[in-house]
Amino acid sequence: MNRDHRPYFVKRAYLKFEKFYTNHFLRPHFESLGRHFIFMRPWNVEVFGSPIEIGDYATFIASSDSKIRLSIWPHNKGEGIIKIGDFCMICPGVRIGSAAGVFIDNSCMIASNVYITDSDWHDIYNRIAPGKTATVRIEKNVWIGDSAIICKGVTIGENSIIGAGTVVVNPIPANVIAAGNPAKVVKNLDSKENFTTRAKWFAEPEKLFKESNLWEKAMLEKNTLLHWLRYLYFPKKGD
């Protein structure tokens, strides 16, 4: 599909249904869910256990072939938590599992197929024992690349970038780029530079939502119901 063929009113109805689904089916599973969230295809977000806390302006992008999974399997009573801050983006295929605690601070971006875990889940020698656990902390404005793995006990410092496919088993300092298996610092970022975070995108939310709505309306204004049905059942090259 080269463009969105839906009429404007159909797309608005679809977005409202996504919001209804999130509020009706997902929100009860969260300890808290903040304001102005965006859940794309929320029926492909799987939640198990509690507590799971999600801040304001969260963006979750799920798909049928790459579901987002948030799971808490505590080894001991009262343990296990997933806490995701404000302005964070979670992409398709992300899996977060907690037996101790996973804390993701504001404005973090977690790319597709990332796996974050605070537990070994099985002991090295006793395979029926739960293994070791240690809290994971991802500080503000961290960007974790596609298919990276973040292991137990790791802290990733503010503004740092984790390269695609990286396996992080040791703490990563702030303001660096780390890559490899195991992860190593490959570049230092200039901490004197001003970082533009996702919080900036939502600095004027009412204006942002209004402008986005106007842009959508302009892009879809020529789409009719008949055109959309034709595209669904008789697609042509270039659609």
C-alpha positions as CSV (number, residue, x, y, z in Angstrom):
1,M,0.0,0.0,0.0
2,N,1.5,3.3,-1.1
3,R,-1.0,5.5,0.8
4,D,-4.0,5.4,3.1
5,H,-7.1,4.8,1.0
6,R,-9.6,5.2,3.8
7,P,-12.1,8.1,3.9
8,Y,-11.4,10.5,6.7
9,F,-14.5,9.5,8.7
10,V,-13.5,5.8,8.5
11,K,-10.0,6.6,9.8
12,R,-11.4,8.7,12.6
13,A,-13.8,5.9,13.6
14,Y,-10.9,3.4,13.6
15,L,-8.8,5.6,15.8
16,K,-11.7,6.0,18.2
17,F,-12.1,2.3,18.3
18,E,-8.4,1.8,19.1
19,K,-8.8,4.2,22.0
20,F,-12.0,2.4,23.2
21,Y,-10.2,-0.9,23.0
22,T,-7.3,0.4,25.0
23,N,-9.5,1.8,27.7
24,H,-11.8,-1.1,27.9
25,F,-9.5,-4.1,27.5
26,L,-5.9,-2.9,28.4
27,R,-6.3,-0.2,31.0
28,P,-7.7,-2.7,33.6
29,H,-4.5,-4.7,33.4
30,F,-2.3,-1.7,34.2
31,E,-1.7,-0.2,37.6
32,S,-1.8,3.1,35.9
33,L,-2.0,4.5,32.3
34,G,-1.4,8.2,31.8
35,R,-3.0,10.8,29.6
36,H,-3.0,11.2,25.8
37,F,-1.7,7.7,25.0
38,I,-1.5,6.3,21.5
39,F,-1.9,2.5,21.1
40,M,-1.8,1.4,17.5
41,R,-3.5,-2.0,17.1
42,P,-3.8,-2.5,20.9
43,W,-5.3,-6.0,20.4
44,N,-1.7,-7.0,19.7
45,V,-0.5,-5.9,23.1
46,E,-0.3,-8.7,25.6
47,V,-0.1,-8.0,29.3
48,F,0.5,-10.5,32.1
49,G,0.9,-9.8,35.8
50,S,1.1,-6.6,37.8
51,P,2.0,-3.9,38.7
52,I,2.7,-2.3,35.3
53,E,2.7,1.5,35.2
54,I,2.7,3.7,32.0
55,G,3.1,7.4,32.0
56,D,1.6,10.3,29.9
57,Y,1.9,10.5,26.1
58,A,2.9,6.9,25.7
59,T,3.1,5.6,22.1
60,F,2.7,1.8,21.6
61,I,3.0,0.5,18.1
62,A,2.0,-3.2,17.8
63,S,1.3,-5.6,14.9
64,S,-0.1,-9.0,14.5
65,D,3.3,-10.6,13.6
66,S,5.2,-8.6,16.2
67,K,3.2,-8.3,19.4
68,I,4.3,-6.3,22.4
69,R,4.5,-8.4,25.5
70,L,4.7,-7.0,29.0
71,S,5.0,-9.7,31.6
72,I,5.7,-9.9,35.4
73,W,6.7,-13.3,36.9
74,P,7.9,-12.6,40.4
75,H,10.1,-15.1,42.1
76,N,9.0,-13.9,45.5
77,K,5.8,-12.2,46.7
78,G,5.9,-8.4,46.3
79,E,8.6,-8.4,43.7
80,G,8.4,-7.5,40.0
81,I,7.3,-4.2,38.4
82,I,7.5,-2.6,35.0
83,K,7.4,1.2,35.1
84,I,7.5,3.2,31.8
85,G,7.8,7.0,32.0
86,D,6.2,9.9,30.1
87,F,6.7,10.4,26.3
88,C,8.1,6.9,25.7
89,M,7.7,5.0,22.4
90,I,7.5,1.2,22.3
91,C,7.7,-0.4,18.9
92,P,6.5,-3.7,17.5
93,G,7.8,-6.9,18.9
94,V,9.2,-5.4,22.2
95,R,9.2,-7.9,25.1
96,I,9.7,-6.8,28.7
97,G,9.8,-9.4,31.4
98,S,10.2,-8.6,35.1
99,A,10.8,-10.6,38.3
100,A,12.5,-7.8,40.2
101,G,12.0,-4.4,38.5
102,V,12.3,-2.8,35.1
103,F,12.3,1.1,35.2
104,I,12.2,3.1,31.9
105,D,12.5,6.8,32.4
106,N,10.9,9.6,30.3
107,S,11.4,10.1,26.5
108,C,12.9,6.7,25.8
109,M,12.6,5.0,22.4
110,I,12.5,1.2,22.3
111,A,12.9,-0.1,18.8
112,S,11.3,-3.2,17.3
113,N,12.0,-6.7,18.8
114,V,14.0,-5.4,21.8
115,Y,14.0,-7.8,24.8
116,I,14.5,-6.4,28.3
117,T,14.7,-8.7,31.2
118,D,15.7,-8.4,34.9
119,S,16.1,-12.2,35.5
120,D,17.9,-15.3,34.2
121,W,14.6,-17.1,34.7
122,H,16.6,-20.4,35.3
123,D,19.6,-21.2,37.4
124,I,22.8,-22.2,35.7
125,Y,23.0,-25.6,37.4
126,N,19.6,-26.1,38.9
127,R,17.3,-25.7,35.9
128,I,14.1,-25.8,37.9
129,A,15.2,-22.9,40.1
130,P,14.3,-19.4,39.1
131,G,17.9,-18.0,38.8
132,K,19.3,-14.6,39.7
133,T,17.5,-11.3,39.4
134,A,18.7,-7.7,39.4
135,T,16.8,-4.4,38.6
136,V,17.1,-2.9,35.1
137,R,17.2,0.9,34.8
138,I,17.0,2.8,31.6
139,E,17.5,6.5,32.2
140,K,16.0,9.5,30.3
141,N,16.1,9.9,26.5
142,V,17.8,6.5,25.9
143,W,17.4,5.1,22.4
144,I,17.6,1.3,22.2
145,G,18.1,-0.1,18.6
146,D,16.3,-2.9,16.8
147,S,16.6,-6.4,18.3
148,A,18.9,-5.4,21.2
149,I,18.8,-7.4,24.4
150,I,19.1,-5.7,27.8
151,C,20.0,-8.2,30.6
152,K,19.5,-8.2,34.4
153,G,21.3,-5.6,36.5
154,V,21.9,-3.2,33.7
155,T,21.7,0.6,34.0
156,I,21.8,2.6,30.7
157,G,22.7,6.3,31.3
158,E,20.8,9.3,30.1
159,N,20.9,10.1,26.3
160,S,22.8,7.0,25.4
161,I,22.1,4.9,22.3
162,I,22.3,1.1,22.1
163,G,23.0,-0.2,18.6
164,A,20.9,-2.7,16.8
165,G,21.4,-6.3,17.8
166,T,23.5,-5.3,20.8
167,V,23.6,-7.5,23.9
168,V,23.9,-5.4,27.1
169,V,25.2,-7.3,30.1
170,N,27.0,-4.5,32.0
171,P,26.1,-0.9,32.9
172,I,26.4,1.7,30.1
173,P,27.3,5.3,31.0
174,A,25.4,8.4,30.0
175,N,26.0,10.2,26.6
176,V,27.6,7.3,24.7
177,I,26.8,4.9,21.8
178,A,27.3,1.3,22.7
179,A,27.2,-1.7,20.3
180,G,28.3,-5.3,20.0
181,N,28.1,-8.6,21.9
182,P,28.8,-7.9,24.7
183,A,28.1,-4.2,24.4
184,K,31.1,-1.8,24.4
185,V,31.2,2.0,24.1
186,V,32.1,2.9,20.5
187,K,31.5,6.6,20.6
188,N,31.1,9.4,23.2
189,L,28.3,11.9,22.6
190,D,28.9,15.6,23.2
191,S,27.1,16.2,26.5
192,K,27.2,20.0,25.8
193,E,24.9,19.6,22.8
194,N,21.2,20.2,23.3
195,F,19.2,17.0,23.0
196,T,15.7,17.3,21.5
197,T,13.6,14.7,23.2
198,R,10.2,13.3,22.6
199,A,8.9,15.6,25.3
200,K,9.6,18.5,22.9
201,W,7.2,16.9,20.3
202,F,4.4,17.1,22.9
203,A,5.3,20.5,24.3
204,E,2.0,22.0,22.9
205,P,-0.3,18.9,22.8
206,E,-3.5,20.7,21.8
207,K,-1.8,22.4,18.9
208,L,-0.1,19.2,17.9
209,F,-3.3,17.2,17.9
210,K,-5.2,19.9,16.0
211,E,-2.5,20.2,13.3
212,S,-2.3,16.4,13.0
213,N,-6.0,16.2,12.5
214,L,-6.0,18.9,9.8
215,W,-3.1,17.2,8.0
216,E,-5.0,13.9,8.1
217,K,-8.1,15.5,6.8
218,A,-6.2,17.1,3.9
219,M,-4.5,13.9,3.0
220,L,-7.7,11.8,2.9
221,E,-10.2,14.3,1.6
222,K,-10.3,12.8,-1.9
223,N,-10.9,9.3,-0.6
224,T,-14.5,8.2,-1.0
225,L,-16.2,5.1,0.5
226,L,-16.5,3.6,-3.0
227,H,-12.8,4.2,-3.7
228,W,-11.9,2.5,-0.5
229,L,-14.1,-0.5,-1.2
230,R,-12.6,-0.8,-4.7
231,Y,-9.1,-0.7,-3.2
232,L,-10.0,-3.4,-0.7
233,Y,-11.5,-5.8,-3.2
234,F,-9.9,-4.9,-6.5
235,P,-6.5,-3.4,-5.7
236,K,-4.5,-2.1,-8.7
237,K,-0.8,-1.5,-9.2
238,G,0.2,1.8,-7.6
239,D,-2.4,1.6,-4.8
